[in-house]
Amino acid sequence: MTTQQRRACCSGAPPRIVYVKVRGSPVGMIGIEEIFERLYQAGRRDDEALESELVEQARIYNYIARGAEKDYGWALRQAYRFYVRSREKGDRREWLPFTRP
């Protein structure tokens, strides 16, 4: 074995897993916190079009079965509400439950 260390193909830390409840069951998804942060920085808040946009962006990193878009959209929208609330209060404790199953 050489002294060179193997590195991941991408720089930076891997995306954290965020758990959202879809039909009452926790589902681990990656890249969600980054998606939420981009939306928050763009000034997006809660509206009807948000669900489809969240599902569309989440599909880049996660498998979402056809026909389950509504359930995932609702779950992601609820999680985004908590994310926004925690950012506005400056208190991450409201967001922490989404980082554990």
C-alpha positions, 0 to 999 in steps of 0.5 A: 500500500502506498503512502497516498491517501485515497480521497473521495471524488468530491471535496467537502463533507458528505451530505447529512441524512435528513429523516422525514416522516412519509405516511408515518414512517421515517425515511432517510434522505440525503441532500435535503439540508442543502436544498433547504438552505438554497431555498431559504437563501433565495427567500422562498417560504411556504407556498403551494408550489413549494411541494413540487419543487422540493420533490423535483430537487430531492429526486436528484439525490434520492429515489422517490417512487412514482405515485408517492410524490404527494406524500413526499411533497407534504413531508418535505414541506413540513420539514422545510417549515421546521427548518425555516423556523429554526433558522429564523429563531437561531435555535437548531433544536427545532431542526435536530429531530430531523437529523435522527431516525 
